[in-house]
Amino acid sequence: MKNYPLNSPEAAGRIVALVLMSDGHVCRSEIEVLEKLKAHEQLGLAPGAIPRLVQDLCEDLMSGLCATGSLIDGVDDAMLASFMAEVNDPALRARVLQVAEAITEADSHLADAELTVVAAARRHWGLA
């Protein structure tokens, strides 16, 4: 699994990527929310970086971390804690959480896996 520098755009973007792919698919409404929010700009990423981060995350997860058939099954609390620890700037955390929550609501279906990632962010970052 890649490690990103503390508070880097990539560390923040990977959390958003995890929310995006956690329910097994990225739908058009989620992409539209990302575009509407200008999520890449909010996170300090170049245009087109979020799909690359989704691909990188999927490749990392597929490289032996989960042989169960579902990529998200390979993401345990220790891995979530590691991802969340790479973002400790309060303002960046708020932007990540805003984008992540918007993604979970985008397709009018709150998938358990999406909610798990958002809840992990809140828990690891000490937010209500």
Contacts in CASP RR format, 6 or more apart in sequence:
PFRMAT RR
TARGET T0000
AUTHOR 0000-0000-0000
METHOD contacts of the structure
MODEL  1
MKNYPLNSPEAAGRIVALVLMSDGHVCRSEIEVLEKLKAHEQLGLAPGAI
PRLVQDLCEDLMSGLCATGSLIDGVDDAMLASFMAEVNDPALRARVLQVA
EAITEADSHLADAELTVVAAARRHWGLA
1 60 0 8 1.000
1 65 0 8 1.000
1 79 0 8 1.000
1 82 0 8 1.000
2 14 0 8 1.000
2 56 0 8 1.000
2 60 0 8 1.000
3 86 0 8 1.000
4 10 0 8 1.000
4 11 0 8 1.000
4 14 0 8 1.000
4 86 0 8 1.000
5 11 0 8 1.000
5 86 0 8 1.000
6 86 0 8 1.000
6 87 0 8 1.000
6 88 0 8 1.000
7 86 0 8 1.000
7 87 0 8 1.000
7 88 0 8 1.000
7 89 0 8 1.000
7 92 0 8 1.000
8 86 0 8 1.000
9 43 0 8 1.000
9 44 0 8 1.000
9 45 0 8 1.000
9 49 0 8 1.000
10 45 0 8 1.000
10 49 0 8 1.000
10 53 0 8 1.000
11 83 0 8 1.000
11 86 0 8 1.000
11 87 0 8 1.000
12 43 0 8 1.000
12 44 0 8 1.000
12 45 0 8 1.000
12 87 0 8 1.000
12 92 0 8 1.000
12 95 0 8 1.000
12 96 0 8 1.000
13 43 0 8 1.000
13 45 0 8 1.000
13 49 0 8 1.000
13 50 0 8 1.000
13 53 0 8 1.000
13 96 0 8 1.000
14 53 0 8 1.000
14 56 0 8 1.000
14 57 0 8 1.000
14 83 0 8 1.000
14 86 0 8 1.000
15 83 0 8 1.000
15 84 0 8 1.000
15 87 0 8 1.000
15 96 0 8 1.000
15 100 0 8 1.000
15 117 0 8 1.000
15 121 0 8 1.000
16 34 0 8 1.000
16 39 0 8 1.000
16 43 0 8 1.000
16 50 0 8 1.000
16 53 0 8 1.000
16 96 0 8 1.000
16 99 0 8 1.000
16 100 0 8 1.000
16 103 0 8 1.000
17 50 0 8 1.000
17 53 0 8 1.000
17 54 0 8 1.000
17 56 0 8 1.000
17 57 0 8 1.000
18 57 0 8 1.000
18 75 0 8 1.000
18 83 0 8 1.000
18 117 0 8 1.000
19 100 0 8 1.000
19 103 0 8 1.000
19 104 0 8 1.000
19 114 0 8 1.000
19 117 0 8 1.000
19 118 0 8 1.000
20 26 0 8 1.000
20 30 0 8 1.000
20 50 0 8 1.000
20 54 0 8 1.000
20 103 0 8 1.000
21 54 0 8 1.000
21 57 0 8 1.000
21 58 0 8 1.000
21 71 0 8 1.000
21 72 0 8 1.000
22 72 0 8 1.000
22 75 0 8 1.000
22 111 0 8 1.000
22 113 0 8 1.000
22 114 0 8 1.000
22 116 0 8 1.000
22 117 0 8 1.000
23 72 0 8 1.000
23 109 0 8 1.000
23 111 0 8 1.000
23 113 0 8 1.000
23 114 0 8 1.000
24 70 0 8 1.000
24 71 0 8 1.000
24 72 0 8 1.000
24 113 0 8 1.000
26 54 0 8 1.000
27 106 0 8 1.000
27 107 0 8 1.000
29 106 0 8 1.000
29 107 0 8 1.000
29 108 0 8 1.000
30 103 0 8 1.000
30 106 0 8 1.000
30 107 0 8 1.000
32 106 0 8 1.000
33 39 0 8 1.000
33 102 0 8 1.000
33 103 0 8 1.000
33 105 0 8 1.000
33 106 0 8 1.000
34 40 0 8 1.000
34 50 0 8 1.000
34 99 0 8 1.000
34 103 0 8 1.000
37 98 0 8 1.000
37 99 0 8 1.000
37 102 0 8 1.000
39 45 0 8 1.000
39 50 0 8 1.000
39 99 0 8 1.000
40 46 0 8 1.000
40 47 0 8 1.000
40 48 0 8 1.000
40 49 0 8 1.000
40 50 0 8 1.000
42 95 0 8 1.000
42 98 0 8 1.000
42 99 0 8 1.000
43 92 0 8 1.000
43 95 0 8 1.000
43 96 0 8 1.000
43 99 0 8 1.000
45 53 0 8 1.000
58 71 0 8 1.000
61 71 0 8 1.000
61 74 0 8 1.000
61 75 0 8 1.000
62 71 0 8 1.000
65 74 0 8 1.000
65 75 0 8 1.000
65 79 0 8 1.000
66 72 0 8 1.000
66 73 0 8 1.000
66 74 0 8 1.000
66 75 0 8 1.000
68 74 0 8 1.000
72 113 0 8 1.000
77 120 0 8 1.000
80 117 0 8 1.000
80 120 0 8 1.000
80 124 0 8 1.000
81 120 0 8 1.000
81 124 0 8 1.000
84 120 0 8 1.000
84 121 0 8 1.000
84 124 0 8 1.000
84 125 0 8 1.000
85 124 0 8 1.000
87 93 0 8 1.000
87 96 0 8 1.000
87 125 0 8 1.000
93 121 0 8 1.000
93 125 0 8 1.000
93 127 0 8 1.000
96 121 0 8 1.000
97 118 0 8 1.000
97 121 0 8 1.000
97 122 0 8 1.000
97 125 0 8 1.000
97 127 0 8 1.000
100 117 0 8 1.000
100 118 0 8 1.000
100 121 0 8 1.000
101 118 0 8 1.000
103 114 0 8 1.000
104 110 0 8 1.000
104 111 0 8 1.000
104 114 0 8 1.000
104 115 0 8 1.000
104 118 0 8 1.000
121 127 0 8 1.000
122 128 0 8 1.000
END
